[in-house]
Structure formats: structure tokens, C-alpha cells
Amino acid sequence: MSFEELLTLAFRAIIGNKLRSFLTTLGITIGVFAIIVLVSIGSGLQSYITNEISSLGSNVIFVIPGSSGGLGAVLSNKLTLQDSKNLERRLVSTGKVTPEVRQVETLKYKNIKDKGAFVIGSSSEYPKVIQTFKLAEGNYFSAGQESSGANVVIV
């Protein structure tokens, strides 16, 4: 058989079996579309996760107290400010250390209360270690204010 005869035979089969040809074309179209969508979603998620992790900084390590117990429970051990100072003393040439305490509290200013406010307690090194926070106005508190025990807050 020549190429021309094969082509004629194929067109006759397509025209003779219109429903089968339509369903085959539809299946191929849906399959290609599904693959394109899944690859796009996977690529988008990968970019999102990479950006979120890189926003923390490529050299940030979080030390969280506790060890896992049975059945997924977490047994809490508390880190102290002295633990932070010990880490800072040992890592003086390698990196910076900042302690952090997070808690949900009720804040009050004059007659206004805000229940469920997220409060972070830290040191003056915090903006140097965690670089994701940008202040709209003002400055972070200084090491001098920290060592003197000044009552400072960033809102």
C-alpha cells in the first residue's frame, strides 16, 4: 500500500465512525488539558512554597523546645533567656540569636480593648535575624533600651 492509499483509508474510517472519532478526540483533548492543569498547579505551588521559605532567609534556624511523645503528643520543655545567651555566645562568629515569646493577649489602650491580639516578645536583635517585618513608621528599640529595661513596644 502506498501512503496515499493509507491516508484515504484513514479518512474513510474517521468519517464512517463519527461518534468514535469524536469521543477519541474528546478524550485526547481532556487528557492533554488535565496534564497541563496539573503541571501548572504543581509549578505554582512550588514557586509559592519556595518564595515563602526564602522570605525567612536562607540562613534562619528556629529552635523550638519540646520532644514528641506517644501518639503525636508534644512534651514541652521550656527554653530560658539563659539558653538564648549561651547560643549567642557560642555562635558569635557564625550568626545572630534572638529569643522570642509568642502569646495571644488582650490589649487595652484608654477605653479600647482588643481581645486575641498576637503579641511577640523579643530582643533588639529581632529585626536583624527575622527580616520579614517592615515598620510603617518609627524604629525598633535599641540594645541600650533593652539593657536598661525601658518599657518599649512596637505596634
TORLUMPA-137133 format. One line per field, with one value per residue: residue number from 1; y negated, z negated, x negated of N, C-alpha, C, O in turn. Coordinates in steps of 0.05 Angstrom, whole numbers. Layout:
BEGIN
n c(NUM:...);
n.py c(Y:...);
n.pz c(Z:...);
n.px c(X:...);
ca.py c(Y:...);
ca.pz c(Z:...);
ca.px c(X:...);
c.py c(Y:...);
c.pz c(Z:...);
c.px c(X:...);
o.py c(Y:...);
o.pz c(Z:...);
o.px c(X:...);
This chain:
BEGIN
n c(1:2:3:4:5:6:7:8:9:10:11:12:13:14:15:16:17:18:19:20:21:22:23:24:25:26:27:28:29:30:31:32:33:34:35:36:37:38:39:40:41:42:43:44:45:46:47:48:49:50:51:52:53:54:55:56:57:58:59:60:61:62:63:64:65:66:67:68:69:70:71:72:73:74:75:76:77:78:79:80:81:82:83:84:85:86:87:88:89:90:91:92:93:94:95:96:97:98:99:100:101:102:103:104:105:106:107:108:109:110:111:112:113:114:115:116:117:118:119:120:121:122:123:124:125:126:127:128:129:130:131:132:133:134:135:136:137:138:139:140:141:142:143:144:145:146:147:148:149:150:151:152:153:154:155);
n.py c(24:-44:-109:-146:-114:-93:-140:-155:-111:-118:-168:-152:-116:-150:-185:-147:-127:-168:-181:-150:-174:-226:-218:-197:-241:-278:-253:-254:-309:-325:-296:-319:-371:-363:-345:-391:-428:-403:-404:-459:-475:-447:-471:-524:-519:-501:-547:-583:-560:-560:-616:-631:-605:-626:-679:-680:-678:-650:-629:-619:-590:-559:-545:-504:-488:-422:-354:-299:-260:-200:-179:-225:-269:-328:-339:-389:-427:-480:-534:-579:-648:-648:-604:-624:-664:-632:-604:-649:-665:-622:-622:-669:-684:-662:-672:-707:-711:-710:-713:-692:-702:-682:-700:-701:-755:-802:-867:-934:-1001:-1064:-1069:-1026:-959:-902:-839:-778:-792:-784:-776:-789:-777:-799:-810:-865:-847:-823:-846:-840:-787:-762:-781:-794:-830:-895:-961:-1010:-1061:-1096:-1065:-1004:-981:-997:-966:-990:-1010:-961:-937:-973:-963:-991:-1009:-991:-987:-958:-973);
n.pz c(0:15:-10:1:8:-44:-73:-50:-66:-122:-128:-110:-150:-194:-179:-173:-224:-262:-315:-347:-330:-348:-404:-415:-401:-438:-486:-482:-481:-532:-565:-552:-569:-624:-641:-630:-666:-716:-717:-716:-765:-801:-790:-804:-859:-877:-866:-901:-952:-953:-952:-1001:-1038:-1026:-1040:-1094:-1099:-1079:-1117:-1167:-1228:-1269:-1336:-1374:-1435:-1464:-1456:-1417:-1440:-1456:-1408:-1377:-1411:-1441:-1484:-1527:-1537:-1568:-1540:-1564:-1577:-1588:-1559:-1507:-1511:-1518:-1468:-1435:-1452:-1436:-1382:-1363:-1321:-1278:-1271:-1287:-1346:-1371:-1423:-1428:-1447:-1440:-1445:-1456:-1474:-1512:-1495:-1519:-1509:-1532:-1530:-1496:-1479:-1456:-1443:-1438:-1413:-1378:-1407:-1408:-1442:-1445:-1430:-1418:-1374:-1340:-1290:-1258:-1253:-1239:-1182:-1157:-1174:-1165:-1186:-1188:-1207:-1248:-1293:-1310:-1378:-1414:-1432:-1477:-1502:-1512:-1549:-1591:-1609:-1592:-1582:-1525:-1463:-1402:-1356);
n.px c(-17:-8:-27:13:59:63:74:124:155:153:181:232:246:249:291:332:339:362:379:343:295:303:307:257:224:243:228:172:163:184:149:98:109:118:67:36:61:50:-6:-15:9:-24:-74:-62:-51:-101:-132:-107:-116:-172:-182:-158:-191:-241:-232:-239:-293:-354:-386:-364:-348:-302:-295:-258:-229:-217:-195:-174:-121:-85:-35:-34:-35:-63:-115:-128:-185:-217:-252:-301:-319:-372:-389:-385:-425:-470:-472:-480:-531:-562:-555:-577:-612:-588:-532:-470:-429:-364:-317:-249:-182:-116:-49:22:60:101:105:104:120:130:198:206:208:174:185:152:104:44:-18:-87:-146:-212:-283:-329:-357:-322:-300:-345:-353:-303:-279:-231:-193:-170:-172:-121:-126:-174:-223:-257:-267:-327:-391:-410:-363:-340:-377:-373:-323:-279:-211:-185:-149:-127:-79);
ca.py c(0:-69:-129:-158:-94:-93:-165:-153:-91:-131:-187:-138:-105:-173:-194:-125:-124:-195:-181:-140:-194:-249:-211:-195:-268:-290:-240:-264:-337:-326:-286:-339:-394:-355:-345:-419:-440:-392:-414:-487:-476:-438:-492:-547:-512:-501:-575:-596:-549:-570:-644:-633:-596:-645:-704:-678:-680:-624:-620:-622:-565:-562:-525:-503:-467:-400:-329:-286:-238:-179:-186:-252:-290:-343:-344:-416:-436:-509:-546:-603:-670:-640:-586:-642:-677:-611:-601:-673:-665:-601:-628:-697:-689:-649:-683:-722:-696:-726:-697:-701:-691:-689:-694:-716:-771:-823:-893:-956:-1028:-1081:-1053:-1007:-933:-884:-812:-760:-804:-767:-791:-776:-789:-792:-827:-885:-833:-811:-854:-831:-758:-758:-804:-795:-851:-922:-981:-1032:-1086:-1093:-1048:-983:-990:-993:-949:-1006:-1009:-934:-932:-989:-954:-1011:-998:-998:-969:-964:-966);
ca.pz c(0:16:-30:10:2:-74:-81:-42:-84:-149:-127:-108:-177:-212:-170:-177:-253:-272:-345:-358:-325:-366:-431:-416:-400:-463:-506:-479:-489:-561:-576:-549:-586:-652:-646:-631:-691:-739:-716:-723:-793:-814:-787:-820:-887:-882:-868:-925:-976:-952:-960:-1029:-1053:-1021:-1054:-1121:-1097:-1074:-1139:-1192:-1242:-1292:-1357:-1389:-1456:-1465:-1442:-1411:-1457:-1443:-1394:-1365:-1432:-1444:-1512:-1526:-1554:-1565:-1537:-1580:-1565:-1590:-1536:-1485:-1514:-1513:-1439:-1424:-1459:-1421:-1353:-1359:-1295:-1256:-1266:-1308:-1361:-1385:-1436:-1420:-1461:-1426:-1461:-1450:-1498:-1510:-1498:-1526:-1507:-1540:-1534:-1474:-1485:-1433:-1453:-1419:-1398:-1377:-1419:-1406:-1458:-1434:-1436:-1398:-1351:-1325:-1261:-1243:-1249:-1224:-1164:-1142:-1184:-1158:-1202:-1173:-1218:-1272:-1293:-1331:-1402:-1412:-1452:-1502:-1514:-1522:-1573:-1613:-1618:-1585:-1573:-1497:-1449:-1373:-1349);
ca.px c(0:-23:-20:38:80:66:87:152:167:156:203:257:252:257:317:351:344:361:381:318:275:308:300:227:213:250:211:145:164:187:124:77:117:113:38:27:70:35:-34:-14:14:-48:-94:-54:-55:-129:-141:-96:-130:-199:-182:-153:-214:-263:-226:-250:-322:-365:-403:-349:-341:-285:-298:-232:-232:-198:-201:-149:-114:-69:-11:-36:-35:-88:-122:-140:-207:-219:-278:-303:-335:-400:-395:-390:-451:-490:-473:-492:-559:-575:-552:-584:-625:-573:-506:-457:-409:-344:-296:-222:-159:-92:-25:46:67:120:92:122:109:152:223:208:196:171:182:140:82:20:-40:-113:-166:-238:-305:-335:-368:-300:-299:-369:-350:-278:-279:-206:-176:-177:-158:-110:-138:-190:-246:-257:-281:-356:-403:-411:-336:-335:-393:-364:-297:-259:-185:-181:-131:-123:-51);
c.py c(-25:-88:-141:-140:-93:-118:-165:-133:-103:-151:-174:-126:-127:-182:-172:-121:-151:-197:-172:-161:-218:-242:-208:-223:-282:-279:-251:-293:-340:-317:-306:-363:-387:-355:-374:-433:-430:-402:-443:-491:-468:-459:-517:-542:-512:-529:-588:-586:-559:-599:-647:-625:-616:-672:-703:-683:-652:-613:-624:-595:-572:-539:-526:-481:-446:-376:-315:-262:-217:-191:-215:-275:-303:-348:-369:-418:-465:-517:-572:-624:-663:-621:-603:-655:-657:-606:-625:-673:-645:-607:-656:-702:-678:-663:-698:-705:-716:-708:-708:-686:-700:-682:-711:-729:-790:-849:-915:-982:-1047:-1064:-1032:-981:-917:-857:-795:-772:-786:-784:-775:-792:-780:-811:-847:-872:-823:-820:-846:-802:-752:-783:-808:-818:-879:-941:-1002:-1058:-1079:-1074:-1025:-994:-982:-974:-964:-1007:-982:-930:-949:-981:-974:-997:-1008:-978:-978:-955:-963);
c.pz c(0:-6:-24:3:-29:-84:-73:-60:-112:-149:-125:-135:-196:-205:-176:-206:-267:-302:-357:-354:-344:-394:-435:-418:-427:-486:-506:-488:-519:-575:-575:-568:-615:-659:-648:-657:-715:-740:-724:-753:-809:-813:-803:-850:-895:-884:-893:-950:-976:-961:-989:-1046:-1050:-1035:-1083:-1121:-1094:-1097:-1166:-1203:-1266:-1311:-1374:-1409:-1453:-1450:-1438:-1430:-1442:-1430:-1384:-1386:-1433:-1474:-1512:-1546:-1549:-1560:-1553:-1566:-1567:-1568:-1511:-1487:-1509:-1483:-1426:-1429:-1442:-1391:-1346:-1331:-1272:-1250:-1290:-1320:-1373:-1398:-1427:-1437:-1446:-1444:-1452:-1475:-1492:-1515:-1503:-1523:-1511:-1545:-1512:-1482:-1459:-1444:-1431:-1402:-1400:-1386:-1417:-1425:-1448:-1442:-1414:-1373:-1332:-1296:-1245:-1237:-1231:-1207:-1149:-1151:-1176:-1174:-1183:-1181:-1242:-1269:-1313:-1355:-1401:-1434:-1479:-1517:-1526:-1548:-1596:-1624:-1612:-1575:-1544:-1484:-1420:-1366:-1319);
c.px c(-17:-12:7:62:85:81:117:167:172:179:230:265:261:285:338:357:342:362:354:296:278:300:270:214:219:233:183:144:166:162:102:83:111:84:28:36:55:6:-34:-9:-11:-70:-87:-58:-85:-141:-132:-111:-159:-201:-176:-177:-237:-257:-236:-280:-333:-382:-390:-342:-324:-289:-273:-235:-211:-208:-175:-145:-98:-44:-11:-36:-62:-92:-138:-163:-211:-248:-278:-319:-364:-408:-401:-417:-474:-494:-487:-522:-574:-574:-561:-596:-608:-546:-495:-435:-390:-323:-269:-201:-135:-68:-2:56:89:105:112:108:132:177:227:194:195:165:170:118:57:-4:-65:-132:-193:-259:-310:-348:-347:-299:-323:-367:-326:-274:-253:-188:-187:-160:-146:-122:-155:-212:-241:-271:-310:-366:-405:-385:-331:-351:-384:-337:-275:-233:-180:-164:-131:-95:-49);
o.py c(-26:-83:-146:-149:-91:-116:-173:-139:-98:-152:-183:-126:-123:-186:-179:-112:-156:-212:-184:-165:-228:-258:-215:-227:-296:-294:-257:-301:-356:-328:-311:-374:-404:-364:-380:-447:-445:-408:-452:-507:-482:-464:-529:-560:-521:-535:-603:-603:-566:-607:-664:-639:-622:-687:-724:-692:-633:-590:-630:-578:-589:-516:-546:-459:-450:-377:-319:-246:-218:-211:-229:-298:-291:-361:-371:-412:-474:-508:-585:-619:-671:-622:-596:-658:-664:-604:-621:-681:-650:-598:-667:-723:-685:-665:-703:-688:-737:-690:-732:-662:-724:-661:-733:-716:-794:-853:-914:-985:-1047:-1047:-1020:-982:-917:-851:-798:-764:-775:-804:-751:-816:-756:-828:-847:-886:-813:-803:-844:-793:-737:-804:-822:-825:-884:-938:-1012:-1076:-1058:-1066:-1027:-1014:-963:-967:-952:-1004:-979:-919:-941:-991:-974:-976:-1031:-954:-1001:-931:-958);
o.pz c(-13:-18:-42:-5:-37:-102:-89:-68:-124:-167:-137:-142:-212:-222:-182:-212:-282:-314:-376:-372:-354:-407:-456:-434:-438:-503:-526:-502:-531:-595:-595:-581:-630:-680:-666:-669:-732:-761:-739:-766:-828:-833:-815:-864:-916:-902:-906:-966:-998:-975:-1002:-1066:-1069:-1040:-1094:-1141:-1104:-1096:-1186:-1189:-1282:-1303:-1388:-1403:-1442:-1435:-1453:-1434:-1417:-1439:-1384:-1378:-1427:-1487:-1500:-1570:-1526:-1574:-1556:-1545:-1550:-1558:-1496:-1467:-1498:-1474:-1409:-1411:-1433:-1376:-1325:-1320:-1249:-1227:-1310:-1307:-1383:-1385:-1419:-1441:-1441:-1457:-1440:-1496:-1468:-1536:-1493:-1533:-1496:-1562:-1510:-1490:-1442:-1452:-1407:-1379:-1421:-1373:-1423:-1423:-1444:-1460:-1393:-1352:-1310:-1278:-1220:-1217:-1211:-1218:-1129:-1137:-1180:-1176:-1165:-1165:-1254:-1247:-1331:-1353:-1387:-1453:-1500:-1541:-1547:-1568:-1619:-1645:-1626:-1562:-1541:-1492:-1413:-1370:-1308);
o.px c(-38:8:23:82:107:97:134:190:193:195:249:289:279:301:361:379:323:347:345:279:258:286:259:196:202:224:171:125:151:153:88:65:101:76:12:20:46:-4:-53:-22:-18:-84:-105:-67:-93:-157:-147:-119:-169:-219:-189:-183:-251:-276:-241:-291:-322:-390:-403:-331:-332:-288:-268:-243:-189:-227:-156:-163:-98:-33:9:-35:-83:-76:-159:-159:-208:-266:-258:-331:-380:-430:-419:-432:-495:-516:-504:-537:-596:-592:-553:-591:-614:-538:-509:-424:-398:-313:-267:-203:-132:-68:-6:59:96:93:135:85:152:177:248:171:213:143:177:113:52:-10:-66:-134:-197:-255:-296:-350:-353:-297:-321:-379:-328:-265:-252:-169:-211:-136:-160:-127:-152:-220:-224:-286:-317:-351:-403:-384:-318:-340:-388:-328:-254:-234:-171:-163:-133:-89:-28);
